[in-house]
Amino acid sequence: MKYKLTHLTEYRYVEPVSTYHSLVCLTPRTLPKQLCQDFTMEVTPTPAEIEERVDYYGNTTHYFSLHSPHKKLTVKTTSIVECLTETTGAPIRSDVTCAEARSRFMNDRSLKVSLLEYLLPSPLIKWDPAIIHFAEDCFQDDRPLYECVNALSRKIFTEFDFVPDFTTIHTPIREVLAAKKGVCQDFSHLAIACIRSFGFAARYVSGYLETLPPPGKQKLQGSDASHAWISVFIPDYGWCDFDPTNNVVPGERHIITAWGRDYSDVPPLKGIIFSSGKHTLSVEVDVIPMD
């Protein structure tokens, strides 16, 4: 399947912004089962230069700055991505138990060093007894780790409600757990906190998910959205993706942009502005199949 991705971000400011510095993380990764064939970015007002960088995690980012007053900023990215996955996502078979995996992480020094940032707490992911208690019935030492993560993903999908605008990026995981509601970012952070609390490596994945319109209806412009899911390291196999928001194994409809320890490593846009006023933000995303 080949997709055309369009991501439009618009900021409107009450007072003119004199200076703006931004880092954009919206370039789809090229991976064994995903090929980014083209990527373009349009910024208005036009910056003097857009600098491409690769971060610590291998994600492609773009830096730009504006030094003239403006009251509106738009950033539009367009990508062509080919997904080479032949199915919509199929579970793997791994018999490595939780006890065996935990022992590998503890005793294999080179493995532990390579995964350390995904084993420890990170800026937005920390855990407490309530989070551990929530997940403890999913993780049993004699069960395969892959099955246990699947059970956790299913539990989050079953017990939580998807409620847009209930949380912000600063809402603590413990509040999401207490309310049993949130969005894909919250569910991914909760899942990663649970997995790391039991001694396993998990990372945050950002990207896109193609949404399907109701039967007989046309897809509305801007109806797709940025999405987030998780990836867990399974010894003897490697990184395996799980989508706790939808309780599915990510497949060709999941398009990977970036990964890191948590959302703070891979926000679509982050920056510094010099202004005395407030602003509004709007985002439109389209994931259009080309085949």
TORVEXFI-117642 format. One record per residue (C-alpha): residue number from 1; x negated, y negated, z negated; residue in one letter. Coordinates in steps of 0.2 Angstrom, whole numbers. Example, Ala and Ser with C-alpha at 12.3 -4.5 7.8 and 13.67 -1.06 7.14 Angstrom:
<rec seq="1" X="-62" Y="22" Z="-39" type="a"/>
<rec seq="2" X="-68" Y="5" Z="-36" type="s"/>
//
This chain:
<rec seq="1" X="0" Y="0" Z="0" type="m"/>
<rec seq="2" X="-6" Y="-17" Z="4" type="k"/>
<rec seq="3" X="0" Y="-33" Z="-5" type="y"/>
<rec seq="4" X="-1" Y="-52" Z="-3" type="k"/>
<rec seq="5" X="-2" Y="-60" Z="-20" type="l"/>
<rec seq="6" X="2" Y="-78" Z="-22" type="t"/>
<rec seq="7" X="0" Y="-86" Z="-40" type="h"/>
<rec seq="8" X="5" Y="-105" Z="-41" type="l"/>
<rec seq="9" X="1" Y="-114" Z="-57" type="t"/>
<rec seq="10" X="7" Y="-132" Z="-59" type="e"/>
<rec seq="11" X="3" Y="-144" Z="-74" type="y"/>
<rec seq="12" X="13" Y="-161" Z="-75" type="r"/>
<rec seq="13" X="6" Y="-174" Z="-88" type="y"/>
<rec seq="14" X="15" Y="-188" Z="-96" type="v"/>
<rec seq="15" X="-1" Y="-198" Z="-96" type="e"/>
<rec seq="16" X="-15" Y="-198" Z="-83" type="p"/>
<rec seq="17" X="-28" Y="-185" Z="-87" type="v"/>
<rec seq="18" X="-45" Y="-193" Z="-84" type="s"/>
<rec seq="19" X="-56" Y="-177" Z="-84" type="t"/>
<rec seq="20" X="-52" Y="-159" Z="-83" type="y"/>
<rec seq="21" X="-63" Y="-144" Z="-83" type="h"/>
<rec seq="22" X="-56" Y="-127" Z="-79" type="s"/>
<rec seq="23" X="-61" Y="-108" Z="-78" type="l"/>
<rec seq="24" X="-49" Y="-98" Z="-66" type="v"/>
<rec seq="25" X="-48" Y="-79" Z="-68" type="c"/>
<rec seq="26" X="-36" Y="-73" Z="-54" type="l"/>
<rec seq="27" X="-47" Y="-64" Z="-42" type="t"/>
<rec seq="28" X="-42" Y="-46" Z="-40" type="p"/>
<rec seq="29" X="-56" Y="-34" Z="-44" type="r"/>
<rec seq="30" X="-63" Y="-22" Z="-31" type="t"/>
<rec seq="31" X="-62" Y="-4" Z="-38" type="l"/>
<rec seq="32" X="-63" Y="14" Z="-31" type="p"/>
<rec seq="33" X="-44" Y="13" Z="-29" type="k"/>
<rec seq="34" X="-41" Y="-5" Z="-26" type="q"/>
<rec seq="35" X="-49" Y="-16" Z="-13" type="l"/>
<rec seq="36" X="-48" Y="-35" Z="-13" type="c"/>
<rec seq="37" X="-49" Y="-40" Z="5" type="q"/>
<rec seq="38" X="-47" Y="-58" Z="4" type="d"/>
<rec seq="39" X="-45" Y="-72" Z="-9" type="f"/>
<rec seq="40" X="-43" Y="-91" Z="-7" type="t"/>
<rec seq="41" X="-39" Y="-105" Z="-20" type="m"/>
<rec seq="42" X="-32" Y="-122" Z="-17" type="e"/>
<rec seq="43" X="-33" Y="-135" Z="-30" type="v"/>
<rec seq="44" X="-24" Y="-152" Z="-30" type="t"/>
<rec seq="45" X="-32" Y="-165" Z="-33" type="p"/>
<rec seq="46" X="-46" Y="-157" Z="-23" type="t"/>
<rec seq="47" X="-62" Y="-155" Z="-34" type="p"/>
<rec seq="48" X="-79" Y="-159" Z="-27" type="a"/>
<rec seq="49" X="-85" Y="-141" Z="-29" type="e"/>
<rec seq="50" X="-78" Y="-124" Z="-34" type="i"/>
<rec seq="51" X="-91" Y="-113" Z="-41" type="e"/>
<rec seq="52" X="-89" Y="-94" Z="-41" type="e"/>
<rec seq="53" X="-96" Y="-84" Z="-56" type="r"/>
<rec seq="54" X="-96" Y="-66" Z="-63" type="v"/>
<rec seq="55" X="-93" Y="-64" Z="-81" type="d"/>
<rec seq="56" X="-100" Y="-52" Z="-94" type="y"/>
<rec seq="57" X="-86" Y="-39" Z="-90" type="y"/>
<rec seq="58" X="-88" Y="-40" Z="-71" type="g"/>
<rec seq="59" X="-73" Y="-51" Z="-68" type="n"/>
<rec seq="60" X="-74" Y="-64" Z="-54" type="t"/>
<rec seq="61" X="-70" Y="-81" Z="-60" type="t"/>
<rec seq="62" X="-70" Y="-99" Z="-53" type="h"/>
<rec seq="63" X="-75" Y="-115" Z="-61" type="y"/>
<rec seq="64" X="-70" Y="-132" Z="-56" type="f"/>
<rec seq="65" X="-69" Y="-150" Z="-64" type="s"/>
<rec seq="66" X="-60" Y="-166" Z="-60" type="l"/>
<rec seq="67" X="-66" Y="-183" Z="-64" type="h"/>
<rec seq="68" X="-52" Y="-195" Z="-57" type="s"/>
<rec seq="69" X="-36" Y="-199" Z="-66" type="p"/>
<rec seq="70" X="-21" Y="-188" Z="-61" type="h"/>
<rec seq="71" X="-4" Y="-184" Z="-68" type="k"/>
<rec seq="72" X="-1" Y="-167" Z="-58" type="k"/>
<rec seq="73" X="-12" Y="-153" Z="-55" type="l"/>
<rec seq="74" X="-9" Y="-137" Z="-45" type="t"/>
<rec seq="75" X="-19" Y="-122" Z="-43" type="v"/>
<rec seq="76" X="-13" Y="-109" Z="-29" type="k"/>
<rec seq="77" X="-22" Y="-93" Z="-26" type="t"/>
<rec seq="78" X="-19" Y="-81" Z="-12" type="t"/>
<rec seq="79" X="-25" Y="-63" Z="-11" type="s"/>
<rec seq="80" X="-24" Y="-48" Z="0" type="i"/>
<rec seq="81" X="-26" Y="-32" Z="-10" type="v"/>
<rec seq="82" X="-25" Y="-14" Z="-4" type="e"/>
<rec seq="83" X="-21" Y="-1" Z="-17" type="c"/>
<rec seq="84" X="-28" Y="16" Z="-12" type="l"/>
<rec seq="85" X="-18" Y="26" Z="-26" type="t"/>
<rec seq="86" X="-8" Y="39" Z="-17" type="e"/>
<rec seq="87" X="5" Y="40" Z="-31" type="t"/>
<rec seq="88" X="14" Y="29" Z="-43" type="t"/>
<rec seq="89" X="3" Y="35" Z="-57" type="g"/>
<rec seq="90" X="1" Y="53" Z="-63" type="a"/>
<rec seq="91" X="-6" Y="59" Z="-80" type="p"/>
<rec seq="92" X="-23" Y="67" Z="-81" type="i"/>
<rec seq="93" X="-26" Y="83" Z="-90" type="r"/>
<rec seq="94" X="-39" Y="81" Z="-104" type="s"/>
<rec seq="95" X="-41" Y="93" Z="-119" type="d"/>
<rec seq="96" X="-53" Y="82" Z="-129" type="v"/>
<rec seq="97" X="-45" Y="80" Z="-146" type="t"/>
<rec seq="98" X="-45" Y="65" Z="-157" type="c"/>
<rec seq="99" X="-57" Y="73" Z="-169" type="a"/>
<rec seq="100" X="-69" Y="77" Z="-154" type="e"/>
<rec seq="101" X="-68" Y="60" Z="-147" type="a"/>
<rec seq="102" X="-70" Y="51" Z="-163" type="r"/>
<rec seq="103" X="-86" Y="62" Z="-167" type="s"/>
<rec seq="104" X="-93" Y="57" Z="-149" type="r"/>
<rec seq="105" X="-91" Y="39" Z="-153" type="f"/>
<rec seq="106" X="-99" Y="40" Z="-170" type="m"/>
<rec seq="107" X="-114" Y="52" Z="-165" type="n"/>
<rec seq="108" X="-118" Y="48" Z="-147" type="d"/>
<rec seq="109" X="-128" Y="32" Z="-150" type="r"/>
<rec seq="110" X="-129" Y="27" Z="-131" type="s"/>
<rec seq="111" X="-110" Y="30" Z="-129" type="l"/>
<rec seq="112" X="-106" Y="20" Z="-145" type="k"/>
<rec seq="113" X="-117" Y="5" Z="-139" type="v"/>
<rec seq="114" X="-109" Y="5" Z="-122" type="s"/>
<rec seq="115" X="-92" Y="4" Z="-129" type="l"/>
<rec seq="116" X="-95" Y="-6" Z="-145" type="l"/>
<rec seq="117" X="-85" Y="-22" Z="-140" type="e"/>
<rec seq="118" X="-70" Y="-11" Z="-137" type="y"/>
<rec seq="119" X="-71" Y="-2" Z="-154" type="l"/>
<rec seq="120" X="-72" Y="-17" Z="-165" type="l"/>
<rec seq="121" X="-59" Y="-31" Z="-169" type="p"/>
<rec seq="122" X="-59" Y="-45" Z="-157" type="s"/>
<rec seq="123" X="-52" Y="-63" Z="-157" type="p"/>
<rec seq="124" X="-34" Y="-59" Z="-155" type="l"/>
<rec seq="125" X="-34" Y="-40" Z="-160" type="i"/>
<rec seq="126" X="-36" Y="-36" Z="-179" type="k"/>
<rec seq="127" X="-27" Y="-23" Z="-189" type="w"/>
<rec seq="128" X="-21" Y="-20" Z="-206" type="d"/>
<rec seq="129" X="-12" Y="-5" Z="-216" type="p"/>
<rec seq="130" X="5" Y="-9" Z="-208" type="a"/>
<rec seq="131" X="-2" Y="-7" Z="-190" type="i"/>
<rec seq="132" X="-11" Y="9" Z="-195" type="i"/>
<rec seq="133" X="4" Y="16" Z="-203" type="h"/>
<rec seq="134" X="15" Y="12" Z="-187" type="f"/>
<rec seq="135" X="3" Y="23" Z="-176" type="a"/>
<rec seq="136" X="-2" Y="37" Z="-188" type="e"/>
<rec seq="137" X="11" Y="49" Z="-183" type="d"/>
<rec seq="138" X="5" Y="47" Z="-165" type="c"/>
<rec seq="139" X="-14" Y="51" Z="-169" type="f"/>
<rec seq="140" X="-17" Y="69" Z="-175" type="q"/>
<rec seq="141" X="-35" Y="76" Z="-175" type="d"/>
<rec seq="142" X="-30" Y="92" Z="-167" type="d"/>
<rec seq="143" X="-21" Y="84" Z="-152" type="r"/>
<rec seq="144" X="-28" Y="78" Z="-136" type="p"/>
<rec seq="145" X="-32" Y="60" Z="-137" type="l"/>
<rec seq="146" X="-24" Y="57" Z="-120" type="y"/>
<rec seq="147" X="-8" Y="64" Z="-127" type="e"/>
<rec seq="148" X="-9" Y="53" Z="-142" type="c"/>
<rec seq="149" X="-11" Y="37" Z="-133" type="v"/>
<rec seq="150" X="4" Y="42" Z="-122" type="n"/>
<rec seq="151" X="14" Y="45" Z="-138" type="a"/>
<rec seq="152" X="10" Y="28" Z="-144" type="l"/>
<rec seq="153" X="14" Y="20" Z="-127" type="s"/>
<rec seq="154" X="31" Y="29" Z="-128" type="r"/>
<rec seq="155" X="34" Y="23" Z="-146" type="k"/>
<rec seq="156" X="31" Y="5" Z="-142" type="i"/>
<rec seq="157" X="42" Y="6" Z="-127" type="f"/>
<rec seq="158" X="56" Y="14" Z="-137" type="t"/>
<rec seq="159" X="56" Y="4" Z="-153" type="e"/>
<rec seq="160" X="52" Y="-14" Z="-146" type="f"/>
<rec seq="161" X="62" Y="-26" Z="-136" type="d"/>
<rec seq="162" X="55" Y="-36" Z="-122" type="f"/>
<rec seq="163" X="60" Y="-54" Z="-126" type="v"/>
<rec seq="164" X="51" Y="-68" Z="-116" type="p"/>
<rec seq="165" X="46" Y="-84" Z="-125" type="d"/>
<rec seq="166" X="48" Y="-76" Z="-142" type="f"/>
<rec seq="167" X="29" Y="-76" Z="-145" type="t"/>
<rec seq="168" X="14" Y="-87" Z="-139" type="t"/>
<rec seq="169" X="-4" Y="-81" Z="-137" type="i"/>
<rec seq="170" X="-7" Y="-86" Z="-155" type="h"/>
<rec seq="171" X="6" Y="-75" Z="-163" type="t"/>
<rec seq="172" X="-2" Y="-63" Z="-174" type="p"/>
<rec seq="173" X="1" Y="-44" Z="-170" type="i"/>
<rec seq="174" X="8" Y="-41" Z="-188" type="r"/>
<rec seq="175" X="22" Y="-53" Z="-183" type="e"/>
<rec seq="176" X="26" Y="-44" Z="-167" type="v"/>
<rec seq="177" X="26" Y="-28" Z="-177" type="l"/>
<rec seq="178" X="38" Y="-35" Z="-190" type="a"/>
<rec seq="179" X="50" Y="-42" Z="-177" type="a"/>
<rec seq="180" X="49" Y="-27" Z="-165" type="k"/>
<rec seq="181" X="50" Y="-39" Z="-150" type="k"/>
<rec seq="182" X="38" Y="-48" Z="-138" type="g"/>
<rec seq="183" X="31" Y="-47" Z="-121" type="v"/>
<rec seq="184" X="18" Y="-36" Z="-111" type="c"/>
<rec seq="185" X="3" Y="-46" Z="-119" type="q"/>
<rec seq="186" X="10" Y="-43" Z="-137" type="d"/>
<rec seq="187" X="13" Y="-24" Z="-134" type="f"/>
<rec seq="188" X="-4" Y="-22" Z="-126" type="s"/>
<rec seq="189" X="-13" Y="-31" Z="-141" type="h"/>
<rec seq="190" X="-3" Y="-20" Z="-153" type="l"/>
<rec seq="191" X="-7" Y="-4" Z="-144" type="a"/>
<rec seq="192" X="-26" Y="-8" Z="-143" type="i"/>
<rec seq="193" X="-26" Y="-13" Z="-162" type="a"/>
<rec seq="194" X="-18" Y="4" Z="-166" type="c"/>
<rec seq="195" X="-30" Y="14" Z="-155" type="i"/>
<rec seq="196" X="-46" Y="5" Z="-161" type="r"/>
<rec seq="197" X="-40" Y="7" Z="-179" type="s"/>
<rec seq="198" X="-42" Y="26" Z="-177" type="f"/>
<rec seq="199" X="-59" Y="24" Z="-170" type="g"/>
<rec seq="200" X="-56" Y="24" Z="-151" type="f"/>
<rec seq="201" X="-61" Y="12" Z="-137" type="a"/>
<rec seq="202" X="-48" Y="2" Z="-129" type="a"/>
<rec seq="203" X="-48" Y="-13" Z="-118" type="r"/>
<rec seq="204" X="-35" Y="-26" Z="-112" type="y"/>
<rec seq="205" X="-31" Y="-26" Z="-93" type="v"/>
<rec seq="206" X="-23" Y="-41" Z="-84" type="s"/>
<rec seq="207" X="-16" Y="-41" Z="-67" type="g"/>
<rec seq="208" X="1" Y="-40" Z="-58" type="y"/>
<rec seq="209" X="15" Y="-28" Z="-56" type="l"/>
<rec seq="210" X="26" Y="-28" Z="-41" type="e"/>
<rec seq="211" X="45" Y="-29" Z="-47" type="t"/>
<rec seq="212" X="58" Y="-21" Z="-37" type="l"/>
<rec seq="213" X="75" Y="-31" Z="-34" type="p"/>
<rec seq="214" X="92" Y="-22" Z="-37" type="p"/>
<rec seq="215" X="98" Y="-11" Z="-23" type="p"/>
<rec seq="216" X="104" Y="-21" Z="-8" type="g"/>
<rec seq="217" X="97" Y="-37" Z="-15" type="k"/>
<rec seq="218" X="82" Y="-48" Z="-9" type="q"/>
<rec seq="219" X="68" Y="-51" Z="-20" type="k"/>
<rec seq="220" X="68" Y="-69" Z="-26" type="l"/>
<rec seq="221" X="53" Y="-80" Z="-23" type="q"/>
<rec seq="222" X="42" Y="-81" Z="-39" type="g"/>
<rec seq="223" X="51" Y="-67" Z="-47" type="s"/>
<rec seq="224" X="36" Y="-57" Z="-50" type="d"/>
<rec seq="225" X="24" Y="-60" Z="-65" type="a"/>
<rec seq="226" X="7" Y="-58" Z="-72" type="s"/>
<rec seq="227" X="6" Y="-42" Z="-82" type="h"/>
<rec seq="228" X="-4" Y="-34" Z="-95" type="a"/>
<rec seq="229" X="-8" Y="-16" Z="-100" type="w"/>
<rec seq="230" X="-22" Y="-6" Z="-108" type="i"/>
<rec seq="231" X="-36" Y="6" Z="-104" type="s"/>
<rec seq="232" X="-43" Y="19" Z="-116" type="v"/>
<rec seq="233" X="-59" Y="28" Z="-114" type="f"/>
<rec seq="234" X="-57" Y="47" Z="-114" type="i"/>
<rec seq="235" X="-73" Y="56" Z="-116" type="p"/>
<rec seq="236" X="-78" Y="68" Z="-101" type="d"/>
<rec seq="237" X="-66" Y="58" Z="-90" type="y"/>
<rec seq="238" X="-68" Y="39" Z="-92" type="g"/>
<rec seq="239" X="-56" Y="25" Z="-93" type="w"/>
<rec seq="240" X="-38" Y="29" Z="-92" type="c"/>
<rec seq="241" X="-24" Y="16" Z="-90" type="d"/>
<rec seq="242" X="-7" Y="15" Z="-99" type="f"/>
<rec seq="243" X="7" Y="3" Z="-98" type="d"/>
<rec seq="244" X="16" Y="2" Z="-115" type="p"/>
<rec seq="245" X="28" Y="-11" Z="-109" type="t"/>
<rec seq="246" X="36" Y="1" Z="-96" type="n"/>
<rec seq="247" X="30" Y="18" Z="-103" type="n"/>
<rec seq="248" X="22" Y="23" Z="-87" type="v"/>
<rec seq="249" X="5" Y="27" Z="-80" type="v"/>
<rec seq="250" X="-1" Y="12" Z="-70" type="p"/>
<rec seq="251" X="-1" Y="16" Z="-51" type="g"/>
<rec seq="252" X="-1" Y="7" Z="-34" type="e"/>
<rec seq="253" X="11" Y="-6" Z="-40" type="r"/>
<rec seq="254" X="-1" Y="-11" Z="-54" type="h"/>
<rec seq="255" X="-14" Y="-23" Z="-47" type="i"/>
<rec seq="256" X="-29" Y="-26" Z="-58" type="i"/>
<rec seq="257" X="-37" Y="-44" Z="-60" type="t"/>
<rec seq="258" X="-48" Y="-42" Z="-75" type="a"/>
<rec seq="259" X="-52" Y="-34" Z="-91" type="w"/>
<rec seq="260" X="-59" Y="-38" Z="-108" type="g"/>
<rec seq="261" X="-57" Y="-36" Z="-126" type="r"/>
<rec seq="262" X="-41" Y="-45" Z="-127" type="d"/>
<rec seq="263" X="-31" Y="-59" Z="-118" type="y"/>
<rec seq="264" X="-44" Y="-72" Z="-124" type="s"/>
<rec seq="265" X="-57" Y="-65" Z="-112" type="d"/>
<rec seq="266" X="-46" Y="-65" Z="-97" type="v"/>
<rec seq="267" X="-33" Y="-79" Z="-97" type="p"/>
<rec seq="268" X="-28" Y="-84" Z="-79" type="p"/>
<rec seq="269" X="-33" Y="-102" Z="-82" type="l"/>
<rec seq="270" X="-41" Y="-110" Z="-97" type="k"/>
<rec seq="271" X="-49" Y="-127" Z="-98" type="g"/>
<rec seq="272" X="-52" Y="-144" Z="-107" type="i"/>
<rec seq="273" X="-42" Y="-160" Z="-103" type="i"/>
<rec seq="274" X="-45" Y="-177" Z="-108" type="f"/>
<rec seq="275" X="-28" Y="-185" Z="-111" type="s"/>
<rec seq="276" X="-17" Y="-193" Z="-124" type="s"/>
<rec seq="277" X="-1" Y="-186" Z="-118" type="g"/>
<rec seq="278" X="9" Y="-170" Z="-117" type="k"/>
<rec seq="279" X="11" Y="-159" Z="-102" type="h"/>
<rec seq="280" X="23" Y="-146" Z="-95" type="t"/>
<rec seq="281" X="17" Y="-130" Z="-86" type="l"/>
<rec seq="282" X="26" Y="-119" Z="-73" type="s"/>
<rec seq="283" X="20" Y="-103" Z="-65" type="v"/>
<rec seq="284" X="26" Y="-94" Z="-50" type="e"/>
<rec seq="285" X="20" Y="-77" Z="-44" type="v"/>
<rec seq="286" X="24" Y="-67" Z="-29" type="d"/>
<rec seq="287" X="18" Y="-49" Z="-25" type="v"/>
<rec seq="288" X="24" Y="-45" Z="-7" type="i"/>
<rec seq="289" X="21" Y="-28" Z="1" type="p"/>
<rec seq="290" X="13" Y="-30" Z="18" type="m"/>
<rec seq="291" X="16" Y="-12" Z="24" type="d"/>
//
